């Protein structure tokens, strides 16, 4: 069978993989602090007997769009957005330190400070922040958490902890399957006192929904084209087999 069929089949498969990445971006266009994934195609030589007259297509994710999303004012005391560069340290489901821009915070009945995804927010010491019972809670621009304990005069505030904020170089971060940023070299990134928060605001996703929709249409047409090529190759192969039988 002509190897061109496998080339077209591979092109269709890689188009589906690219469509998956694009669909994930589109699905998270309303997710707080989400960073879009890039995807691209590149040619790979087809090794084997004969001349390398054909190439395979390969879809890959070259990186993540680190640009900031828009800041939306919510007025909610527990909503925070990173002002400019920086990340909020969280603990992922595997117990590792990771980094996120999602500042939709909440306090669980057990007193743990978490974001909207249920990930614990880490303090300066690298441990999950626990909030004692309080009648009021405030988060300063530097990440300092102050509370007014229950049963105490409202003028008496107590500092509980400080949210760990980091600001590594974008090249030192990588996005993993959990959707969070991790240090490429492993380990943890030290806190940076220069990172500031905006209270009562959230950072929106940096996905451009319109561009993602256009790309989805282009990828769908790409897949359709590869499917037509496979059908044409199959038709040619059938005609060739008939000719061979006549001979």
Secondary structure by P-SEA (a helix, b strand, c coil): ccaaaaaaaaaaaaaaaaaaaaaaaaaaccccbbbbbbbbbbbbbbcccccccbbbbbbbcccccccccbbbbcccccbbbcccbbbbbbbcccccccccccccccccccccccccccbbbbcccccbbbbccccbbbbcccbbbbbbcccccccbbbbccccbbbbccccccccccccccccccccbbbbbccbbbbcccccccccaaaaaaaaaaaaaaaaaaaaaaaaaaaaaaaaaaaaaaac
